[in-house]
Amino acid sequence: MAESGPPVDGDAAPSSSSSSSEASGTCPGRWERLRLAAGPWARTVALVAALGLLYFLRGPLRLRDNLVAVTVFLSTLTPKFYVALTGTSSLISGLIFIFEWWYFRKYGTSFIEQVSVSHLRPLIGGAESNTSPQSSFSASNGESETNRQSLSECKVWRNPLNLFRGAEYSRYTWVTGKEPLTYYDMNLSAQDHQTFFTCETDSLRPSDAVMQKAWRERNPQARIKAAYQALELNNECATAYVLLAEEEATTIVDAEKYFRQALRAGENVYRKSQHCGSQSPQHEAQLRRDTNVLVYVKRRLAMCSRKLGRIKEAVKIMRDLMKEFPLLSVLNIHENLLEALLELQAYADVQAVLAKYDDISLPKSAAICYTAALLKARAVSDRFSPETASRRGLSTAEINAVEAIHRAVEFNPHVPKYLLEMKSLILPPEHILKRGDSEAVAYAFFHIQHWKRIEGALNLLHCTWEGTFRMIPYPLEKGHLFYPYPSCTETADRELLPTSHAGPASSLPPSFCGWGPVLKEFFGTLLSPLSFMMEKIERLMPAGLWHQLTQI
């Protein structure tokens, strides 16, 4: 009886959807067959209609008179005009040929092909259109995935090796009179401090309430004054010692003293918070804050030991910190450990750290990619010679080293020019943009000495890094091992790096930064013989001759 009853809505829905899908499946097929059958006839009818329209409009358009005028004009042209036209077209063709040859030699791809693929093909409609619902759904999913990746790639990260504000950045300002940090960078640091070192229960403790206001102060002297006020209220205020170590200490030794005081205070507070951490959300937030303070202090103490030459002590602190707080890998403490191990030349330990963190499921960084390339280059760089390699080919170890360099360059193409000293280094910012110029500055500032220490490593990098762009000639559209290079890095780096520093576009090939710099470089190369001759003439002529000639 129940089976013979009327269907409910849930039973009727599938039948209606299936009938609509069948209708939608038959109609497009029928229209497609009609369109294909009528295609040749439609083109013929359109051509006849256009010729008929042109015939009927021959009077208003005065086609006969215009044709006669063109014939008279062409008959009056002299042979000199055709000679000049031929010479001009030959000159333009020669310039195009020279530019194509120069561009291919420098970047390994055709300029005309790249322009046609990147700009003309979308206008002509060379991309195949697929209007099926499945394809549109997958396309929308792909676009959203690309957008999510672009947003994650353009996220600003805390620099794991950032310098001390008072002991290093301020000393640079005193000596040069220049500000090494931008307002945007310092504002991000202020937000980080408020996130790491404050919580909801700070208002219950007078010293923490004072420090909560101190982290929001823009004036450094006001922050330091507030830190002393907090210590007067509570001699065990760890965040006050942290602020004094970062901003008031003028040497690394003084900063280390403040951090040791912060460590003693932070450990006491952390132990107290552990006993009551699970009682309420407020106590959990306080435990999280105390954990952040303790990890931050231990990490900065390790960095102080590294800067003061006690590298083994720094390595021990970092290892203990990573073992005690394994869930805080987002702080990238392993990058501090990698740099310290490279300074010890403990390459086996470096390889062990890379085996754990250079994983496909973990986010990459310039330190990870370029350190992996450095270790593979170390195995072959002392015997590498471009002439020998071109004559006998690359060995397996050399191929692995070159592939590792290409992988690193694809991740961050700004780094090689700093390592090869083709661009001047500046003090690294407190925040970096992964795959950006700011990350390249931060990496090269600390790691260039490790590349110089390994014989032939920089020579191998110099000979092979530009080959990456022959493998991926369109990095903004398609990558090889990573996602396409994000186009938002230049804008973010401009906010993170001081204005006196050359822009990131100067360290990239034209496929990243447009064709203006390419044309400027090409014409500079083309006119270099003329400029060389002018320099020689100016040296041979008397100093005031040009001035005398201009007065005639």
C-alpha positions as CSV (number, residue, x, y, z in Angstrom):
1,M,0.0,0.0,0.0
2,A,2.7,2.4,0.9
3,E,4.5,1.6,-2.4
4,S,1.5,2.6,-4.5
5,G,1.1,6.0,-2.9
6,P,2.0,9.3,-4.4
7,P,5.8,10.0,-4.4
8,V,7.1,12.4,-1.9
9,D,9.2,15.5,-2.8
10,G,12.5,13.6,-2.2
11,D,11.5,10.9,-4.7
12,A,10.2,13.4,-7.4
13,A,13.3,15.5,-7.3
14,P,15.6,13.0,-9.0
15,S,13.2,12.3,-11.8
16,S,12.8,16.0,-12.6
17,S,16.5,16.6,-12.5
18,S,17.2,13.6,-14.7
19,S,14.6,14.7,-17.3
20,S,16.0,18.3,-17.3
21,S,19.5,16.9,-17.7
22,E,18.4,14.8,-20.6
23,A,16.7,17.8,-22.3
24,S,19.8,19.9,-21.7
25,G,21.9,17.0,-23.1
26,T,19.9,16.6,-26.4
27,C,19.3,20.3,-27.3
28,P,23.0,21.3,-27.4
29,G,23.8,18.3,-29.5
30,R,21.0,19.2,-32.0
31,W,22.0,22.8,-32.2
32,E,25.7,21.8,-32.6
33,R,24.8,19.5,-35.6
34,L,22.7,22.3,-37.2
35,R,25.5,24.8,-36.8
36,L,28.1,22.5,-38.3
37,A,25.8,21.7,-41.3
38,A,25.0,25.3,-42.0
39,G,28.5,26.6,-41.5
40,P,29.7,26.7,-45.1
41,W,26.4,28.0,-46.5
42,A,26.3,30.8,-43.8
43,R,29.7,32.0,-44.8
44,T,28.8,32.1,-48.5
45,V,25.6,34.0,-47.9
46,A,27.5,36.5,-45.7
47,L,30.1,37.1,-48.5
48,V,27.4,37.6,-51.1
49,A,25.6,40.0,-48.8
50,A,28.8,42.0,-48.2
51,L,29.5,42.3,-52.0
52,G,25.9,43.4,-52.7
53,L,26.1,46.0,-50.0
54,L,29.3,47.3,-51.4
55,Y,27.8,47.5,-54.9
56,F,24.7,49.5,-53.8
57,L,26.9,51.9,-51.8
58,R,29.4,52.5,-54.6
59,G,27.7,55.9,-55.4
60,P,27.7,57.4,-51.9
61,L,31.2,56.1,-51.2
62,R,32.5,57.4,-54.5
63,L,34.5,54.2,-55.0
64,R,35.4,55.0,-58.7
65,D,36.8,58.5,-57.9
66,N,38.8,57.2,-54.9
67,L,40.2,54.3,-57.0
68,V,41.3,56.8,-59.8
69,A,43.0,59.1,-57.1
70,V,45.0,56.2,-55.7
71,T,46.1,55.1,-59.2
72,V,47.2,58.7,-60.0
73,F,49.1,58.9,-56.7
74,L,51.0,55.6,-57.3
75,S,51.9,56.6,-60.9
76,T,53.5,59.8,-59.7
77,L,55.9,58.0,-57.3
78,T,59.5,58.1,-58.4
79,P,62.1,55.3,-58.1
80,K,63.7,57.2,-55.2
81,F,60.6,56.6,-53.1
82,Y,60.8,52.8,-53.6
83,V,64.6,52.9,-52.9
84,A,64.0,54.8,-49.6
85,L,61.1,52.5,-48.7
86,T,63.2,49.4,-49.3
87,G,66.1,50.8,-47.3
88,T,63.8,51.8,-44.4
89,S,62.1,48.4,-44.3
90,S,65.5,46.7,-44.4
91,L,66.8,48.8,-41.6
92,I,63.8,48.0,-39.4
93,S,64.0,44.3,-40.3
94,G,67.7,44.3,-39.3
95,L,67.0,46.0,-36.0
96,I,64.3,43.4,-35.3
97,F,66.6,40.6,-36.2
98,I,69.4,41.9,-34.0
99,F,67.1,42.4,-31.1
100,E,65.7,38.9,-31.5
101,W,69.2,37.4,-31.6
102,W,70.3,39.4,-28.5
103,Y,67.1,38.5,-26.6
104,F,67.4,34.8,-27.4
105,R,71.1,34.8,-26.4
106,K,70.3,36.5,-23.1
107,Y,67.0,34.8,-22.1
108,G,66.8,31.7,-24.1
109,T,63.4,32.4,-25.7
110,S,62.0,34.4,-28.6
111,F,60.7,37.9,-27.8
112,I,58.1,37.8,-30.7
113,E,56.9,34.3,-29.6
114,Q,56.6,35.4,-26.0
115,V,54.6,38.6,-26.9
116,S,52.4,36.7,-29.2
117,V,51.7,33.9,-26.7
118,S,51.2,36.3,-23.7
119,H,49.3,39.2,-25.3
120,L,48.1,38.4,-28.8
121,R,46.7,34.9,-28.3
122,P,44.1,36.1,-25.7
123,L,43.0,38.9,-28.1
124,I,42.7,36.6,-31.1
125,G,40.9,34.0,-29.0
126,G,43.4,31.2,-29.4
127,A,42.4,29.6,-26.1
128,E,39.9,26.8,-26.6
129,S,36.5,27.5,-25.0
130,N,34.7,24.8,-23.1
131,T,31.2,25.6,-22.0
132,S,30.3,22.4,-20.3
133,P,29.2,22.7,-16.7
134,Q,32.0,20.4,-15.5
135,S,34.7,22.5,-17.2
136,S,33.3,25.7,-15.9
137,F,33.1,24.3,-12.4
138,S,36.7,23.0,-12.6
139,A,37.8,26.4,-14.0
140,S,36.2,28.2,-11.1
141,N,37.8,25.9,-8.7
142,G,41.2,26.4,-10.4
143,E,40.8,30.2,-10.2
144,S,39.8,30.1,-6.5
145,E,42.8,27.7,-5.8
146,T,45.1,30.1,-7.6
147,N,43.7,33.1,-5.7
148,R,44.2,31.3,-2.4
149,Q,47.8,30.4,-3.4
150,S,48.4,34.0,-4.4
151,L,47.2,35.3,-1.1
152,S,49.3,32.8,0.8
153,E,52.4,33.6,-1.3
154,C,51.9,37.4,-0.6
155,K,51.6,36.9,3.1
156,V,54.2,38.9,5.1
157,W,56.2,36.8,7.6
158,R,58.3,37.7,10.6
159,N,62.0,37.5,9.7
160,P,63.4,34.6,11.7
161,L,66.9,36.3,11.8
162,N,65.8,39.8,12.4
163,L,68.3,42.1,14.0
164,F,68.1,43.8,17.4
165,R,66.4,47.2,17.2
166,G,68.7,49.0,19.7
167,A,72.0,47.1,19.3
168,E,72.0,46.9,15.5
169,Y,69.4,48.9,13.6
170,S,69.9,52.0,15.8
171,R,73.6,51.9,15.5
172,Y,73.3,51.9,11.8
173,T,71.1,55.0,12.1
174,W,73.7,56.7,14.3
175,V,76.5,56.1,11.9
176,T,74.8,56.8,8.5
177,G,71.9,59.0,9.5
178,K,69.5,56.7,7.5
179,E,66.6,54.7,8.7
180,P,67.0,51.0,7.9
181,L,63.3,50.2,8.7
182,T,60.2,51.5,7.0
183,Y,57.2,52.7,8.9
184,Y,55.1,49.8,7.5
185,D,57.7,47.3,8.8
186,M,57.8,48.8,12.3
187,N,54.0,48.9,12.4
188,L,53.9,45.2,11.6
189,S,56.3,44.6,14.5
190,A,54.1,46.6,16.9
191,Q,51.2,44.4,15.9
192,D,53.3,41.2,16.4
193,H,54.3,42.4,19.9
194,Q,50.7,43.1,20.9
195,T,49.7,39.6,19.6
196,F,52.6,37.7,21.2
197,F,53.0,39.6,24.5
198,T,49.5,40.6,25.6
199,C,46.3,38.8,26.6
200,E,42.8,39.5,28.0
201,T,43.9,39.2,31.6
202,D,46.6,41.9,31.5
203,S,44.2,44.4,33.0
204,L,44.2,42.4,36.2
205,R,47.9,42.9,36.8
206,P,49.2,46.6,36.9
207,S,52.6,45.8,35.3
208,D,51.1,43.9,32.4
209,A,48.5,46.7,31.9
210,V,51.4,49.2,31.6
211,M,53.2,47.0,29.1
212,Q,50.0,46.6,27.1
213,K,50.0,50.3,26.6
214,A,53.8,50.4,26.0
215,W,53.6,48.0,23.0
216,R,51.1,50.5,21.4
217,E,53.4,53.5,21.8
218,R,55.0,54.9,18.7
219,N,57.8,56.8,20.4
220,P,60.7,54.5,21.4
221,Q,61.6,56.6,24.5
222,A,58.0,56.4,25.7
223,R,58.1,52.6,25.3
224,I,61.3,52.4,27.3
225,K,60.0,54.7,30.0
226,A,56.8,52.5,30.3
227,A,59.0,49.4,30.6
228,Y,60.8,50.9,33.6
229,Q,57.4,51.8,35.1
230,A,56.3,48.2,34.8
231,L,59.5,47.0,36.5
232,E,58.8,49.3,39.4
233,L,55.4,47.8,39.8
234,N,56.7,44.2,39.3
235,N,60.3,43.2,39.2
236,E,59.4,39.9,37.5
237,C,57.8,41.4,34.4
238,A,59.4,39.5,31.6
239,T,57.9,41.5,28.8
240,A,59.5,44.7,30.2
241,Y,62.9,43.1,30.1
242,V,62.2,42.0,26.5
243,L,61.4,45.6,25.4
244,L,64.6,46.9,27.1
245,A,66.7,44.2,25.5
246,E,65.3,45.0,22.1
247,E,65.3,48.8,22.1
248,E,67.4,50.2,24.9
249,A,70.5,47.9,24.9
250,T,73.1,49.3,22.5
251,T,75.3,46.2,22.4
252,I,74.6,42.5,22.1
253,V,76.2,41.9,25.5
254,D,73.7,44.3,27.1
255,A,70.8,42.8,25.3
256,E,71.8,39.3,26.5
257,K,71.8,40.5,30.1
258,Y,68.3,41.8,29.8
259,F,67.2,38.6,28.1
260,R,68.6,36.4,30.9
261,Q,66.6,38.5,33.4
262,A,63.6,38.0,31.1
263,L,64.2,34.2,31.0
264,R,64.3,33.9,34.8
265,A,61.0,35.9,35.1
266,G,59.4,34.2,32.2
267,E,60.1,30.7,33.5
268,N,58.6,31.5,36.9
269,V,55.4,32.9,35.3
270,Y,55.2,30.0,32.8
271,R,55.4,27.4,35.6
272,K,52.6,29.2,37.5
273,S,50.4,29.4,34.4
274,Q,50.9,25.7,33.7
275,H,49.1,24.7,36.9
276,C,46.0,26.7,36.2
277,G,46.0,26.7,32.4
278,S,43.0,24.5,31.9
279,Q,40.6,26.2,34.4
280,S,39.1,28.9,32.1
281,P,39.5,30.4,28.7
282,Q,41.2,33.5,30.3
283,H,43.8,31.3,31.9
284,E,44.4,29.4,28.6
285,A,45.0,32.8,26.9
286,Q,47.5,33.7,29.7
287,L,49.3,30.4,29.3
288,R,49.5,30.9,25.6
289,R,51.0,34.4,26.1
290,D,53.5,33.1,28.7
291,T,54.5,30.4,26.3
292,N,55.1,32.9,23.5
293,V,57.2,35.1,25.8
294,L,59.3,32.1,26.9
295,V,59.9,30.9,23.4
296,Y,60.8,34.4,22.1
297,V,63.3,35.0,25.0
298,K,65.0,31.6,24.5
299,R,65.3,32.2,20.7
300,R,66.7,35.7,21.1
301,L,69.2,34.3,23.7
302,A,70.3,31.7,21.1
303,M,70.8,34.5,18.6
304,C,72.8,36.5,21.1
305,S,75.1,33.5,21.6
306,R,75.4,33.1,17.9
307,K,76.4,36.7,17.4
308,L,78.9,36.5,20.3
309,G,80.7,33.5,18.8
310,R,79.3,30.8,21.2
311,I,77.8,28.9,18.3
312,K,77.6,25.5,19.9
313,E,75.6,27.0,22.8
314,A,73.3,28.6,20.3
315,V,72.7,25.3,18.5
316,K,71.9,23.6,21.8
317,I,69.4,26.2,22.8
318,M,67.7,26.0,19.5
319,R,67.5,22.2,19.5
320,D,66.1,22.1,23.0
321,L,63.6,24.8,22.1
322,M,62.4,22.8,19.0
323,K,62.2,19.6,21.1
324,E,60.3,21.3,23.9
325,F,57.8,23.2,21.7
326,P,57.5,21.1,18.5
327,L,54.1,22.6,17.6
328,L,55.6,26.1,17.2
329,S,57.3,25.3,13.8
330,V,55.5,28.3,12.3
331,L,58.1,30.4,14.0
332,N,60.7,28.9,11.7
333,I,63.3,28.3,14.4
334,H,64.9,25.7,12.1
335,E,66.1,28.5,9.9
336,N,68.1,29.9,12.8
337,L,69.4,26.4,13.4
338,L,70.4,26.0,9.8
339,E,72.5,29.2,9.8
340,A,74.3,28.3,13.0
341,L,75.1,24.8,11.7
342,L,76.4,26.2,8.5
343,E,78.7,28.4,10.5
344,L,80.0,25.3,12.3
345,Q,80.4,23.6,8.9
346,A,78.3,20.7,10.3
347,Y,77.0,19.8,6.9
348,A,75.7,16.4,8.0
349,D,73.5,18.0,10.6
350,V,72.3,20.6,8.1
351,Q,71.3,17.7,5.8
352,A,69.4,16.1,8.7
353,V,67.4,19.3,9.4
354,L,66.6,19.7,5.7
355,A,65.4,16.1,5.5
356,K,62.8,17.0,8.1
357,Y,61.7,20.5,6.9
358,D,62.3,20.3,3.2
359,D,59.1,18.4,2.8
360,I,56.5,18.8,0.1
361,S,53.8,19.3,2.8
362,L,55.6,22.1,4.5
363,P,56.0,25.7,3.4
364,K,59.2,26.5,1.6
365,S,61.6,29.5,2.1
366,A,64.7,30.8,0.5
367,A,66.8,29.4,3.4
368,I,65.4,25.9,2.8
369,C,65.8,25.9,-1.0
370,Y,69.2,27.7,-1.3
371,T,70.7,25.7,1.6
372,A,69.7,22.4,-0.2
373,A,71.3,23.8,-3.4
374,L,74.4,24.8,-1.5
375,L,74.9,21.3,-0.1
376,K,74.5,19.7,-3.5
377,A,76.8,22.3,-5.1
378,R,79.4,21.6,-2.4
379,A,79.9,18.0,-3.7
380,V,80.9,19.2,-7.2
381,S,81.8,22.9,-7.1
382,D,85.5,22.6,-6.4
383,R,86.0,20.6,-9.6
384,F,83.4,22.3,-11.8
385,S,84.5,24.1,-15.0
386,P,82.1,25.4,-17.6
387,E,84.5,24.5,-20.4
388,T,85.0,21.0,-19.2
389,A,81.3,20.5,-18.7
390,S,80.4,21.7,-22.2
391,R,83.0,19.4,-23.7
392,R,82.2,16.1,-21.8
393,G,78.7,16.9,-20.4
394,L,77.5,17.0,-16.8
395,S,77.9,14.2,-14.4
396,T,75.0,12.9,-12.3
397,A,76.1,14.9,-9.2
398,E,76.5,18.0,-11.3
399,I,73.0,17.6,-12.8
400,N,71.6,17.2,-9.3
401,A,73.4,20.4,-8.2
402,V,72.2,22.4,-11.2
403,E,68.6,21.2,-10.7
404,A,68.8,22.2,-7.1
405,I,70.0,25.7,-8.1
406,H,67.2,26.0,-10.7
407,R,64.7,25.0,-8.0
408,A,66.0,27.6,-5.6
409,V,66.0,30.3,-8.3
410,E,62.5,29.4,-9.3
411,F,61.3,29.9,-5.7
412,N,63.1,33.2,-5.3
413,P,64.8,34.7,-8.3
414,H,66.1,37.7,-6.4
415,V,68.7,35.9,-4.3
416,P,71.5,35.2,-6.9
417,K,72.3,38.8,-7.6
418,Y,72.9,39.4,-3.9
419,L,75.0,36.3,-3.5
420,L,77.0,37.2,-6.6
421,E,77.3,40.8,-5.4
422,M,75.7,42.2,-8.5
423,K,73.4,44.2,-6.1
424,S,74.3,45.9,-2.9
425,L,73.1,44.5,0.4
426,I,71.3,46.4,3.0
427,L,70.2,45.6,6.6
428,P,67.4,43.0,6.4
429,P,63.9,44.1,7.4
430,E,62.0,42.8,10.4
431,H,59.4,41.2,8.1
432,I,59.9,39.5,4.8
433,L,57.7,38.5,1.9
434,K,58.4,34.9,0.7
435,R,59.7,34.7,-2.9
436,G,60.2,38.5,-2.7
437,D,63.2,40.9,-2.7
438,S,62.9,41.3,1.1
439,E,63.4,37.6,1.7
440,A,66.4,37.6,-0.7
441,V,68.0,40.5,1.3
442,A,67.4,38.7,4.6
443,Y,68.8,35.4,3.2
444,A,71.9,36.8,1.5
445,F,72.8,39.1,4.5
446,F,73.4,36.0,6.7
447,H,74.2,33.3,4.2
448,I,76.6,34.9,1.7
449,Q,79.6,34.0,3.9
450,H,78.6,30.3,3.8
451,W,78.5,30.4,0.0
452,K,81.9,32.1,-0.1
453,R,83.4,29.5,2.3
454,I,82.7,26.6,-0.1
455,E,85.2,26.7,-3.0
456,G,83.5,27.1,-6.4
457,A,79.9,27.4,-5.1
458,L,79.4,30.9,-6.3
459,N,81.1,30.1,-9.6
460,L,78.6,27.2,-10.1
461,L,75.7,29.5,-9.2
462,H,77.0,32.2,-11.6
463,C,77.2,29.7,-14.5
464,T,73.8,28.1,-14.0
465,W,71.3,30.3,-12.3
466,E,70.0,32.1,-15.5
467,G,69.2,28.8,-17.1
468,T,66.1,28.6,-14.8
469,F,64.4,31.2,-17.1
470,R,65.0,29.1,-20.2
471,M,63.2,26.3,-18.5
472,I,60.3,28.5,-17.3
473,P,60.2,31.5,-19.8
474,Y,56.7,32.6,-18.5
475,P,57.1,32.4,-14.7
476,L,54.1,34.7,-14.1
477,E,51.8,32.2,-15.9
478,K,53.3,28.8,-15.2
479,G,55.8,27.4,-12.8
480,H,57.8,24.2,-12.9
481,L,58.2,23.0,-9.3
482,F,56.2,25.8,-7.6
483,Y,53.2,27.9,-8.3
484,P,53.6,30.7,-10.8
485,Y,55.6,33.6,-9.4
486,P,53.1,36.0,-7.6
487,S,52.8,39.4,-9.2
488,C,52.1,41.1,-5.8
489,T,55.6,40.8,-4.4
490,E,56.9,44.1,-5.9
491,T,54.2,46.2,-4.2
492,A,54.7,44.6,-0.8
493,D,58.5,44.7,-1.0
494,R,58.3,48.4,-1.8
495,E,56.6,48.9,1.6
496,L,59.1,46.7,3.5
497,L,62.4,47.9,2.0
498,P,63.7,51.5,2.3
499,T,63.3,53.8,-0.6
500,S,67.1,54.1,-1.1
501,H,67.3,50.5,-2.0
502,A,67.0,49.6,-5.7
503,G,63.6,48.1,-6.5
504,P,63.1,44.3,-7.0
505,A,62.4,44.7,-10.7
506,S,66.1,45.4,-11.3
507,S,67.0,41.8,-10.2
508,L,64.5,40.0,-12.4
509,P,64.4,39.0,-16.1
510,P,61.9,40.9,-18.3
511,S,59.3,38.1,-18.1
512,F,58.8,39.3,-14.5
513,C,58.9,43.1,-14.9
514,G,57.8,44.1,-18.3
515,W,59.5,45.2,-21.5
516,G,60.7,48.8,-20.6
517,P,63.9,47.6,-18.9
518,V,64.6,45.2,-21.8
519,L,64.3,47.8,-24.5
520,K,66.4,50.2,-22.5
521,E,69.1,47.5,-22.0
522,F,69.0,46.5,-25.7
523,F,69.4,50.1,-27.0
524,G,72.1,50.7,-24.5
525,T,73.9,47.6,-25.8
526,L,73.3,48.7,-29.4
527,L,74.6,52.2,-28.9
528,S,77.5,51.2,-26.7
529,P,80.1,51.5,-29.6
530,L,78.9,55.1,-30.3
531,S,79.2,56.0,-26.6
532,F,82.6,54.4,-26.5
533,M,83.8,56.5,-29.4
534,M,82.4,59.7,-27.9
535,E,84.3,59.0,-24.7
536,K,87.5,58.5,-26.6
537,I,87.0,61.8,-28.5
538,E,86.3,63.7,-25.3
539,R,89.5,62.4,-23.8
540,L,91.6,63.4,-26.9
541,M,90.1,66.8,-27.2
542,P,91.0,69.8,-24.9
543,A,88.8,70.2,-21.9
544,G,87.2,73.5,-23.0
545,L,86.9,72.7,-26.7
546,W,83.2,71.7,-26.6
547,H,82.4,74.9,-24.7
548,Q,84.2,77.0,-27.3
549,L,82.4,75.3,-30.2
550,T,79.1,75.9,-28.6
551,Q,79.9,79.6,-28.4
552,I,80.5,80.0,-32.1
